[in-house]
Amino acid sequence: MKEKIVEIKESKKNTRQLILDAAFSFFLEPRFRDFSINELASRVGITKPAIYRYFSGKDALLLEMEKYYFDSIAVRLRVMQSSFKPIIPFAELIQFFVENPELINYTIFKMTNDGNFERTFAEAMLARGVRDEFGYLSSLHSLKEDFLERVQQLYAGFSILFFIKIREKISKNGNCVGSPEIFGRKLVQFLLGGFFGVCKKGETAFPQKISKARKEEHSKECAIFQGLFPEENAIFKAIASCCEKCGMSSVTLERIADELGMAKSSLYYYFDSKSQMLTSLMERELSLLTEFIRENSVEARNFSEYIWVLFHSEIEFFCLRPSIIPVLGWMIQNVSVTSLSTNSETPQTIWEKRMKMLFESVDLGFPLPPSYLMIWLGSLPAVAIIFGRKHSLSREELFLLIEMIFDFVQNGLEENG
């Protein structure tokens, strides 16, 4: 330990960066609670007081991390914008995040814990000289005027995040995933072209035209009568109440127990942690949702109709389950929803089974398991309703949003741009 501290005195600049690197190293794996100065000092190999020689306190360190994060992304974006060669929008940025997993996990952490982070990010990029070539940064301030653009950004942003994490998961399982450059290019091509751009006519996921009358028929089938549906779980109601008071990241089993008016030992008897409790409860709800979707999709004539039913069933379901939305947002942002897919006992619709057997068209530089594609589709309505609640969208606006996302999935962003 003494040798390392002596080395620090010799190179103040290097040590400051060493501390920052160690702070970001906590995010090499998904991390959804803050780290302590003691943990950081241990990781760097110095004493806690030594940290304070370079940063006046924890808040100063966190601000420097945020500055470093913004600077790193802004530099990459400016380099992309200064290139005269034709590039696919966002492909190089995707590659950058793939090569720097600590930054994508840091992004998720900030989004989870700061509801204004998206706007802070936009303002930071503009302040650092990044040109707003695609209208993304400025449109964050005008949802009503740029509704299409914001929905495109919602769809693309979540999809990019989702597939980056899926690639990471597949890679950690020992499978070949190809180069980050190829992944970035192929992912953007998929988002721009949708299923129409990657599927051949006659394949399961090749888009089929759905008439207005047929869409309305399916939408009616997806409607839920509240009196015939099980009541919301009391724990979810308690979690939602806690979220309003202190935010999801500060919700603990103790606070949930207090909200329920029960001893915390009662919750600890059934659950070891908040994460285990949320996952377990959401699995029950998603099992109910899956059964609901399976019943509604019996009459779907093709995969396009199935997606329409899937999207509308989920919107109807979550509209009747408002207390689930904070938990849903936490799981979506943490991409831990993917863990729910591995349960072999989860009931499947006929189209999920057919996709598992037949669909191999989405090429991201590696074979994409159909189960992950289905999770992506199933997550999109959840993302939509979280977005809708954040921006106080009406029921009509929410269904317009999900119909736009349906079109993006089918025909891509390029067709709808």
PyMOL commands that set and color helices and strands:
alter all, ss='L'
color gray80, all
select helices_A, chain A and resi 2-10+12-25+37-44+48-54+58-82+91-99+101-113+117-127+136-139+147-172+180-198+212-222+226-228+234-246+248-250+253-260+264-270+274-296+303-319+322-333+336-342+350-358+370-390+395-416
alter helices_A, ss='H'
color red, helices_A
deselect
rebuild
show_as cartoon
